[in-house]
Amino acid sequence: MKIRDASSALRTVSRIRIRDAAGALQSVKTISIRDASNVLRTVASISAVSGTASPNPVYGSGRSSSPITIATQNTVVTVNSGSPPYTYSWATAAGPQWSAIAPTQGTTGFRCNGVPPEEVYVADFVCTITDSAGTVGTATVQARVSNTYRSLS
């Protein structure tokens, strides 16, 4: 959203905060006013951060007769709203064998340790995106790895 400051310069606003009755600062996402007909109208809105990861899902494979570490291809987060610059933080609840290769970047692949022969492992990763105003959003991606070794017995 853009507003004019006291000197009439046009400024980009990424966060609006007002003081409540107790004097505490509160964040505001939408400003509405009543017009001459007493109809409530939204005059300004600041959108939350949102993003998408692509490609989704991402894949990786390896071939070994014993458990191996396999990395996936990269995924890229595209941020659709909010105010740059952005920070990124990747996480998963899939277990300690999974990790993001670049856990604080918008572009990353994923690594899975100890994938046994003839197994496919899958994990969901969430990227928390924070913009310059401190607004937070997420993007998700699924990672799949497979050890393609097949025993001849």
Backbone as CSV, one residue per row, in Angstrom:
resi,resn,N_x,N_y,N_z,CA_x,CA_y,CA_z,C_x,C_y,C_z
1,MET,0.860,-1.151,0.000,0.000,0.000,0.000,0.911,1.220,0.000
2,LYS,0.485,2.288,-0.656,1.243,3.533,-0.696,0.436,4.638,-0.019
3,ILE,1.134,5.473,0.746,0.511,6.633,1.381,1.440,7.823,1.223
4,ARG,0.911,9.011,1.442,1.725,10.226,1.403,2.110,10.587,2.837
5,ASP,3.406,10.919,3.024,3.860,11.314,4.352,3.611,12.813,4.548
6,ALA,4.089,13.359,5.659,3.835,14.769,5.992,4.398,15.722,4.947
7,SER,5.434,15.309,4.213,6.014,16.175,3.171,5.407,15.903,1.800
8,SER,4.333,15.102,1.751,3.621,14.720,0.519,4.391,13.743,-0.362
9,ALA,5.477,13.172,0.155,6.206,12.149,-0.601,5.432,10.837,-0.510
10,LEU,5.355,10.130,-1.632,4.648,8.848,-1.674,5.550,7.763,-1.082
11,ARG,5.058,7.032,-0.094,5.829,5.998,0.601,5.101,4.666,0.526
12,THR,5.877,3.582,0.419,5.305,2.242,0.469,5.194,1.817,1.930
13,VAL,4.024,1.326,2.308,3.786,0.891,3.677,3.585,-0.620,3.664
14,SER,4.342,-1.331,4.500,4.192,-2.780,4.578,3.551,-3.222,5.889
15,ARG,3.460,-2.293,6.851,2.827,-2.632,8.121,2.248,-1.368,8.735
16,ILE,1.057,-1.495,9.273,0.415,-0.391,9.980,0.171,-0.853,11.412
17,ARG,0.553,0.010,12.357,0.295,-0.320,13.759,-0.357,0.881,14.427
18,ILE,-1.309,0.597,15.306,-1.987,1.651,16.058,-1.909,1.300,17.541
19,ARG,-2.118,2.299,18.363,-2.139,2.053,19.809,-3.577,1.795,20.246
20,ASP,-3.763,0.723,21.034,-5.099,0.428,21.565,-5.366,1.286,22.802
21,ALA,-6.515,1.082,23.425,-6.912,1.891,24.581,-5.921,1.783,25.733
22,ALA,-5.211,0.648,25.814,-4.232,0.459,26.887,-2.860,1.007,26.508
23,GLY,-2.730,1.521,25.287,-1.452,2.081,24.849,-0.522,1.081,24.175
24,ALA,-0.963,-0.177,24.012,-0.137,-1.189,23.364,-0.269,-1.085,21.845
25,LEU,0.857,-1.300,21.140,0.827,-1.280,19.680,0.182,-2.554,19.153
26,GLN,-0.730,-2.396,18.199,-1.417,-3.517,17.568,-1.227,-3.416,16.055
27,SER,-0.943,-4.542,15.399,-0.821,-4.556,13.943,-2.200,-4.525,13.301
28,VAL,-2.302,-3.846,12.172,-3.557,-3.710,11.439,-3.312,-4.176,10.011
29,LYS,-4.179,-5.039,9.490,-4.049,-5.512,8.110,-5.002,-4.794,7.166
30,THR,-6.115,-4.265,7.690,-7.112,-3.601,6.861,-7.578,-2.328,7.544
31,ILE,-7.772,-1.281,6.741,-8.333,-0.032,7.258,-9.670,0.179,6.562
32,SER,-10.716,0.366,7.365,-12.051,0.621,6.825,-12.582,1.906,7.439
33,ILE,-13.350,2.637,6.649,-14.002,3.845,7.148,-15.464,3.828,6.709
34,ARG,-16.289,4.624,7.389,-17.690,4.764,6.991,-17.793,5.961,6.050
35,ASP,-18.492,5.757,4.933,-18.669,6.853,3.983,-19.843,7.728,4.432
36,ALA,-20.205,8.716,3.603,-21.270,9.665,3.950,-22.613,8.974,4.171
37,SER,-22.795,7.793,3.559,-24.049,7.039,3.717,-23.971,6.039,4.866
38,ASN,-22.915,6.121,5.663,-22.676,5.237,6.794,-22.409,3.785,6.375
39,VAL,-21.922,3.592,5.144,-21.550,2.266,4.655,-20.057,2.062,4.919
40,LEU,-19.715,0.936,5.519,-18.322,0.635,5.828,-17.584,0.248,4.549
41,ARG,-16.497,0.945,4.250,-15.703,0.711,3.040,-14.259,0.434,3.429
42,THR,-13.663,-0.586,2.804,-12.245,-0.858,3.008,-11.462,0.100,2.126
43,VAL,-10.560,0.857,2.738,-9.781,1.837,1.980,-8.331,1.411,1.795
44,ALA,-7.862,0.458,2.593,-6.486,-0.014,2.465,-6.392,-1.413,3.038
45,SER,-5.533,-2.203,2.433,-5.340,-3.567,2.910,-3.900,-3.981,2.670
46,ILE,-3.314,-4.620,3.636,-1.957,-5.149,3.512,-2.076,-6.663,3.527
47,SER,-1.622,-7.290,2.458,-1.787,-8.743,2.346,-0.682,-9.487,3.087
48,ALA,-1.007,-10.690,3.498,-0.039,-11.553,4.158,0.935,-12.095,3.121
49,VAL,2.019,-12.628,3.590,3.011,-13.233,2.708,2.492,-14.595,2.255
50,SER,2.655,-14.889,0.973,2.330,-16.218,0.472,3.376,-16.608,-0.553
51,GLY,3.573,-17.901,-0.702,4.556,-18.378,-1.665,4.203,-19.757,-2.178
52,THR,4.841,-20.132,-3.283,4.677,-21.465,-3.853,6.049,-22.040,-4.150
53,ALA,6.154,-23.360,-4.060,7.408,-24.054,-4.359,7.234,-24.823,-5.662
54,SER,8.244,-24.715,-6.530,8.169,-25.403,-7.809,9.570,-25.841,-8.232
55,PRO,9.739,-27.072,-8.716,8.699,-28.068,-8.887,8.255,-28.650,-7.549
56,ASN,7.110,-29.283,-7.577,6.544,-29.917,-6.393,5.687,-31.093,-6.857
57,PRO,6.060,-32.328,-6.532,7.142,-32.764,-5.659,8.507,-32.733,-6.359
58,VAL,9.563,-32.939,-5.530,10.927,-33.079,-6.035,11.377,-34.518,-5.804
59,TYR,12.251,-34.996,-6.683,12.651,-36.403,-6.667,14.164,-36.556,-6.614
60,GLY,14.592,-37.690,-6.086,15.992,-38.086,-6.130,16.076,-39.593,-6.086
61,SER,17.142,-40.150,-6.673,17.315,-41.601,-6.619,18.798,-41.938,-6.612
62,GLY,19.079,-43.115,-6.134,20.429,-43.667,-6.122,20.325,-45.176,-6.188
63,ARG,21.476,-45.819,-6.335,21.464,-47.278,-6.458,22.633,-47.848,-5.668
64,SER,22.309,-48.610,-4.630,23.348,-49.228,-3.805,22.766,-50.440,-3.079
65,SER,23.604,-51.444,-2.876,23.171,-52.642,-2.142,23.124,-52.412,-0.634
66,SER,23.572,-51.263,-0.178,23.485,-50.910,1.244,22.816,-49.534,1.365
67,PRO,22.397,-49.160,2.570,21.726,-47.860,2.746,22.629,-46.707,2.289
68,ILE,22.027,-45.740,1.615,22.783,-44.605,1.075,22.071,-43.286,1.360
69,THR,22.813,-42.194,1.161,22.261,-40.847,1.237,21.877,-40.424,-0.171
70,ILE,20.654,-39.910,-0.316,20.157,-39.489,-1.628,19.661,-38.051,-1.518
71,ALA,20.024,-37.231,-2.513,19.565,-35.842,-2.585,18.552,-35.702,-3.716
72,THR,17.616,-34.785,-3.522,16.608,-34.501,-4.552,17.091,-33.372,-5.461
73,GLN,16.334,-33.145,-6.502,16.527,-31.953,-7.322,16.132,-30.740,-6.485
74,ASN,16.453,-29.528,-6.960,16.099,-28.304,-6.246,14.650,-27.910,-6.483
75,THR,14.093,-27.220,-5.499,12.820,-26.527,-5.644,13.083,-25.053,-5.389
76,VAL,12.279,-24.185,-5.979,12.433,-22.740,-5.843,11.137,-22.160,-5.287
77,VAL,11.254,-21.357,-4.220,10.094,-20.681,-3.661,9.905,-19.353,-4.389
78,THR,8.710,-19.139,-4.906,8.329,-17.862,-5.496,7.390,-17.186,-4.515
79,VAL,7.771,-15.990,-4.052,6.945,-15.256,-3.092,5.951,-14.410,-3.874
80,ASN,4.673,-14.538,-3.526,3.596,-13.889,-4.268,3.101,-12.589,-3.649
81,SER,3.492,-12.292,-2.428,3.045,-11.066,-1.770,3.995,-10.746,-0.631
82,GLY,3.752,-9.630,0.022,4.637,-9.198,1.087,5.651,-8.194,0.563
83,SER,6.571,-7.801,1.435,7.557,-6.769,1.097,8.972,-7.316,1.201
84,PRO,9.738,-7.281,0.100,11.118,-7.763,0.147,11.979,-6.853,1.033
85,PRO,13.123,-7.341,1.500,13.668,-8.685,1.262,12.980,-9.728,2.135
86,TYR,13.133,-10.987,1.735,12.510,-12.112,2.433,13.579,-12.987,3.066
87,THR,13.209,-13.639,4.167,14.063,-14.686,4.735,13.305,-15.996,4.642
88,TYR,14.059,-17.105,4.609,13.481,-18.428,4.416,14.009,-19.373,5.485
89,SER,13.148,-20.292,5.912,13.555,-21.317,6.874,12.791,-22.600,6.572
90,TRP,13.529,-23.649,6.162,12.924,-24.936,5.801,12.913,-25.875,7.001
91,ALA,11.825,-26.639,7.154,11.710,-27.608,8.250,10.840,-28.783,7.806
92,THR,11.026,-29.917,8.481,10.182,-31.090,8.270,9.999,-31.813,9.588
93,ALA,8.919,-32.548,9.684,8.678,-33.390,10.854,8.913,-34.854,10.497
94,ALA,9.541,-35.109,9.356,9.695,-36.471,8.850,10.769,-37.282,9.567
95,GLY,11.572,-36.670,10.394,12.585,-37.417,11.121,13.987,-36.923,10.828
96,PRO,14.936,-37.369,11.640,16.304,-36.844,11.550,17.064,-37.254,10.285
97,GLN,16.591,-38.258,9.567,17.316,-38.658,8.361,17.111,-37.650,7.225
98,TRP,16.111,-36.782,7.322,15.818,-35.782,6.287,16.382,-34.424,6.674
99,SER,16.883,-33.664,5.666,17.325,-32.288,5.902,17.241,-31.487,4.612
100,ALA,17.131,-30.165,4.760,17.216,-29.259,3.615,18.690,-28.988,3.373
101,ILE,19.107,-28.989,2.120,20.518,-28.753,1.790,20.887,-27.287,2.033
102,ALA,19.993,-26.369,1.722,20.203,-24.930,1.958,19.031,-24.424,2.801
103,PRO,19.053,-24.673,4.119,17.870,-24.454,4.961,17.431,-23.004,5.127
104,THR,18.243,-22.031,4.723,17.846,-20.625,4.858,17.800,-19.911,3.506
105,GLN,17.623,-20.666,2.442,17.565,-20.102,1.087,16.208,-20.389,0.449
106,GLY,15.837,-19.593,-0.527,14.597,-19.807,-1.253,14.694,-20.930,-2.271
107,THR,15.912,-21.320,-2.621,16.153,-22.451,-3.525,16.915,-23.511,-2.758
108,THR,16.387,-24.731,-2.733,17.073,-25.808,-2.024,16.649,-27.160,-2.571
109,GLY,17.484,-28.138,-2.299,17.141,-29.535,-2.484,17.055,-30.153,-1.096
110,PHE,16.770,-31.429,-1.043,16.621,-32.109,0.245,17.441,-33.384,0.231
111,ARG,17.882,-33.786,1.405,18.743,-34.962,1.539,18.113,-35.930,2.527
112,CYS,18.184,-37.220,2.183,17.710,-38.272,3.081,18.842,-39.269,3.276
113,ASN,19.188,-39.531,4.527,20.274,-40.459,4.863,19.728,-41.851,5.152
114,GLY,20.508,-42.858,4.783,20.196,-44.236,5.170,19.043,-44.865,4.422
115,VAL,18.892,-44.577,3.137,17.806,-45.177,2.359,18.229,-46.582,1.926
116,PRO,17.545,-47.630,2.423,17.928,-49.003,2.104,17.559,-49.390,0.667
117,PRO,18.161,-50.463,0.167,17.819,-50.937,-1.178,16.311,-51.194,-1.313
118,GLU,15.795,-50.917,-2.486,14.403,-51.175,-2.846,13.391,-50.403,-2.002
119,GLU,13.805,-49.258,-1.445,12.904,-48.453,-0.601,12.690,-47.069,-1.201
120,VAL,11.490,-46.529,-0.950,11.138,-45.161,-1.315,10.760,-44.433,-0.025
121,TYR,11.399,-43.283,0.231,11.069,-42.469,1.400,10.458,-41.157,0.919
122,VAL,9.467,-40.667,1.674,8.752,-39.443,1.314,8.697,-38.535,2.540
123,ALA,8.881,-37.235,2.315,8.776,-36.252,3.406,8.157,-34.971,2.875
124,ASP,7.378,-34.305,3.726,6.845,-32.983,3.408,7.690,-31.936,4.113
125,PHE,8.102,-30.908,3.368,8.871,-29.797,3.925,8.028,-28.533,3.864
126,VAL,8.177,-27.685,4.884,7.504,-26.391,4.931,8.576,-25.312,4.974
127,CYS,8.443,-24.334,4.080,9.318,-23.171,4.090,8.558,-22.020,4.731
128,THR,9.089,-21.509,5.839,8.511,-20.326,6.470,9.173,-19.107,5.837
129,ILE,8.355,-18.229,5.272,8.824,-17.025,4.587,8.487,-15.831,5.470
130,THR,9.470,-14.982,5.739,9.244,-13.771,6.524,9.654,-12.577,5.677
131,ASP,8.774,-11.583,5.578,9.119,-10.404,4.779,9.755,-9.335,5.668
132,SER,10.110,-8.199,5.052,10.824,-7.137,5.769,9.996,-6.507,6.886
133,ALA,8.680,-6.661,6.836,7.809,-6.119,7.885,7.566,-7.126,9.005
134,GLY,8.125,-8.330,8.880,7.917,-9.356,9.893,6.687,-10.199,9.662
135,THR,6.019,-10.022,8.516,4.845,-10.819,8.186,5.303,-12.193,7.724
136,VAL,4.589,-13.235,8.142,5.018,-14.611,7.893,4.010,-15.349,7.028
137,GLY,4.527,-16.196,6.140,3.716,-17.085,5.321,4.481,-18.371,5.087
138,THR,3.890,-19.303,4.369,4.551,-20.585,4.128,4.380,-21.052,2.688
139,ALA,5.275,-21.951,2.303,5.174,-22.706,1.056,5.545,-24.143,1.408
140,THR,4.914,-25.125,0.773,5.205,-26.526,1.072,5.656,-27.269,-0.180
141,VAL,6.418,-28.322,0.044,6.877,-29.175,-1.048,7.035,-30.597,-0.518
142,GLN,6.794,-31.570,-1.379,7.005,-32.962,-1.016,8.302,-33.436,-1.665
143,ALA,9.117,-34.165,-0.890,10.377,-34.733,-1.381,10.253,-36.251,-1.385
144,ARG,10.716,-36.891,-2.470,10.670,-38.357,-2.600,12.025,-38.847,-3.076
145,VAL,12.561,-39.833,-2.366,13.831,-40.441,-2.777,13.671,-41.949,-2.840
146,SER,14.434,-42.575,-3.735,14.356,-44.035,-3.851,15.740,-44.619,-4.100
147,ASN,15.999,-45.755,-3.449,17.191,-46.552,-3.702,16.742,-47.639,-4.663
148,THR,17.180,-47.543,-5.907,16.659,-48.412,-6.970,17.378,-49.750,-7.086
149,TYR,18.308,-50.051,-6.149,19.007,-51.343,-6.210,17.988,-52.470,-6.011
150,ARG,18.091,-53.500,-6.872,17.232,-54.671,-6.763,18.111,-55.908,-6.628
151,SER,17.840,-56.688,-5.610,18.568,-57.928,-5.387,18.165,-58.963,-6.427
152,LEU,19.125,-59.738,-6.901,18.826,-60.776,-7.912,18.355,-62.077,-7.292
153,SER,18.310,-62.170,-5.995,17.897,-63.436,-5.370,16.407,-63.609,-5.314
